[in-house]
Amino acid sequence: MLSKKFAYSLSVVALLAGLAACGGGTTDTADTTTEGGTDTAAAGSDLTGSVLVDGSSTVFPISEAMAEEFGKAYPGVSVTVGVSGTGGGFKKFCAGETDVTGASRPIKQEEIDLCAKNGIEYIELPVAFDGLSVVVHPQNDFVQCLTVDELKAIWEPAAQGKITNWSQVRDGFPDAPLGLYGAGTDSGTYDYFMEAIGADGESRGDYTASEDDNVLVQGVTNDVNGLAFFGYAYYVENQDRLKLVAIDAGDGNCVEPSPETIADSTYQPLSRPEFIYVKKSVAEEPPVKAFVEFYLSSENAYLVDEVGYVSLPPAVETKANERFQNGTVGTVFGGGATVGVKLQEVL
């Protein structure tokens, strides 16, 4: 699990956020003892079974944290968390291979169709907010802020093979090669980022791509001229070897992502909600039901903040719990990625 370096205490207002995310590793909750060897399982918990979770690498740190803490309360339940990226996770989920999938964007129409073809009904649940972070190497002393238009000029398909030097991004930037690291096309982070910067959901192909955000972190930390984007939690975990770039949405104000700017919607257009999707056919099975209720509980929201994201405001949290308890199936987003939607108004 990502180390718990920061515990944020936030009074989160309803966030105006967009939608859209993210490749390997697993975690299991078999070990429920503390460092000193004391059993931390809740007394009298006799629930047994298993829960299979996969999907977004952005959502992974939250799911991993939830699984570890859940395992202390329910030692008889094994929760396995994989990382296939949002798109890869939906492929498994819609094939009936997993119980829960994490997503850093809403389900797409082709995934809706795949689930329907295989008879998979799902419950769509927001679980956190994220601020997609743009970073450079800490020795980069010339990039403090980039505009959305500059991001588009760097990443759009027309830039392939043409925008290869920092001097081409802005007058005054040095003659230095531009190294790019970003989410792969199976990632919800890719989908959301390209949509948010106005690249029509497509990007240049000549960059280092991965659904595993740790690979992107490693890439930019080893490239003094590198530029990367990924979920805020990965910046928080690696901020001693990364430099955050502020974003100007077009109003002349340069804003960095933080728990506060993500929560109050001032970090735009790269703030977004994160989701889990639960297979309806297993939602009432005791192990899955207990895990999802644990995941959505306000008592456990601190885990979202500890791994570097922003927990849901009360209004959205309440509606998410209602959707799960009522077994409300389907998506409220119509199969599209929408930037700037108020969750409390559409849930």
C-alpha positions, 0 to 999 in steps of 0.5 A, spaced: 500 500 500 502 507 498 505 509 505 500 514 509 504 520 509 499 525 509 492 525 513 488 530 510 482 533 515 477 536 510 470 539 510 469 537 502 464 541 498 460 538 493 465 538 487 464 540 480 468 534 477 469 531 470 470 524 468 474 519 465 483 512 468 488 507 469 496 497 469 500 490 474 499 488 481 495 485 487 494 485 494 491 480 499 488 481 506 490 474 508 495 477 514 491 480 519 496 481 525 499 487 527 507 488 527 507 485 534 503 479 532 497 481 535 490 479 532 487 485 530 480 482 527 474 484 530 472 479 535 466 474 533 467 476 526 465 469 522 464 471 515 468 467 510 469 467 502 472 472 497 472 478 493 475 479 487 477 486 485 480 489 479 481 495 474 484 502 475 491 503 477 488 510 480 483 507 484 488 501 486 491 505 492 484 506 495 482 499 494 488 496 497 487 500 503 480 498 504 482 491 503 487 491 508 483 494 513 477 490 511 481 484 512 483 486 520 475 486 521 473 480 517 479 475 517 475 470 514 474 474 507 480 474 502 480 480 498 484 480 492 486 487 488 488 487 481 491 492 476 489 491 469 487 499 468 480 501 467 479 498 460 482 492 462 478 491 468 472 492 465 473 487 460 474 482 465 468 485 469 464 484 463 466 477 462 464 476 469 471 474 472 471 479 477 466 482 483 468 489 483 472 493 478 475 500 479 474 506 474 477 513 473 472 514 468 465 512 467 463 506 463 463 507 456 458 505 451 462 499 448 463 496 455 455 497 457 454 493 450 459 488 452 456 487 459 449 487 456 451 481 452 454 477 457 448 478 462 452 482 467 448 488 471 452 493 475 451 498 480 455 504 479 458 508 485 463 514 486 468 513 491 473 519 491 475 525 487 482 525 484 486 531 481 490 529 475 497 531 476 502 534 471 509 533 473 516 534 471 523 532 473 525 536 480 531 539 476 526 542 471 527 550 473 523 553 467 516 550 467 512 552 473 505 553 470 502 550 463 496 552 460 490 547 457 492 550 450 499 548 451 498 541 454 493 540 448 499 542 443 504 537 446 499 531 446 494 532 440 495 527 435 498 533 430 504 533 435 507 527 433 514 527 430 513 535 430 513 537 437 519 534 440 523 540 444 521 544 449 522 550 445 516 549 441 512 549 447 513 556 449 517 562 447 523 562 452 523 555 454 530 552 452 532 548 447 531 541 450 528 534 448 521 533 450 520 526 454 513 524 454 510 519 459 503 518 460 497 513 461 496 507 456 490 507 451 487 502 456 487 507 462 481 511 464 486 516 466 488 517 458 481 518 456 479 523 461 486 527 460 485 527 453 478 529 453 479 535 458 485 538 454 481 538 448 484 533 444 478 529 442 480 523 446 486 521 442 493 523 443 500 522 439 503 515 439 510 517 440 510 517 448 512 512 453 505 509 455 503 505 461 497 503 465 501 502 471 502 509 474 509 507 477 512 506 471 510 513 469 513 516 475 520 512 474 520 514 467 520 522 469 524 521 475 530 518 470 529 524 465 531 531 467 527 533 461 521 529 462 513 531 463 508 526 465 501 525 468 497 521 473 493 521 479 494 525 485 496 519 489 502 517 485 505 525 486 503 525 493 507 518 494 513 520 490 513 528 491 520 528 494 522 526 487 517 530 482 515 537 481 508 539 480 506 543 474 500 548 476 495 548 470 492 555 467 485 553 465 484 559 460 483 564 466 490 566 467 490 563 474 495 557 475 493 552 480 496 546 483 492 540 485 491 539 492 486 536 497 483 543 497 483 545 490 480 538 488 475 539 493 473 546 491 473 545 484 478 550 483 483 545 480 480 545 473 479 541 468 483 535 471 479 534 477 475 528 476 471 523 480 473 515 481 468 509 481 467 502 483 462 498 479 459 492 483 456 486 479 449 486 481 448 478 481 453 478 487 452 484 491 447 481 496 452 475 497 455 477 504 462 477 503 461 482 497 456 486 501 460 487 507 466 489 503 462 494 499 459 497 505 466 498 508 468 501 502 463 506 502 462 508 510 464 515 512 468 511 518 473 509 513 473 515 508 480 517 512 483 511 508 481 515 501 485 521 504 491 518 507 493 515 500 492 522 497 485 523 494 479 527 496 473 523 500 466 524 498 462 530 500 456 528 505 451 529 499 455 524 494 456 519 499 449 519 502 447 518 494 452 512 493 450 508 499 443 509 497 444 506 490 448 500 493 443 499 498 437 500 493 441 495 488 440 501 482 443 498 476 446 502 470 450 508 469 448 515 470 453 518 464 450 515 458 456 511 456 460 518 455 466 521 459 463 528 461 468 533 464 464 538 469 459 534 471 456 535 479 455 528 481 450 530 487 445 532 481 446 526 477 446 520 482 
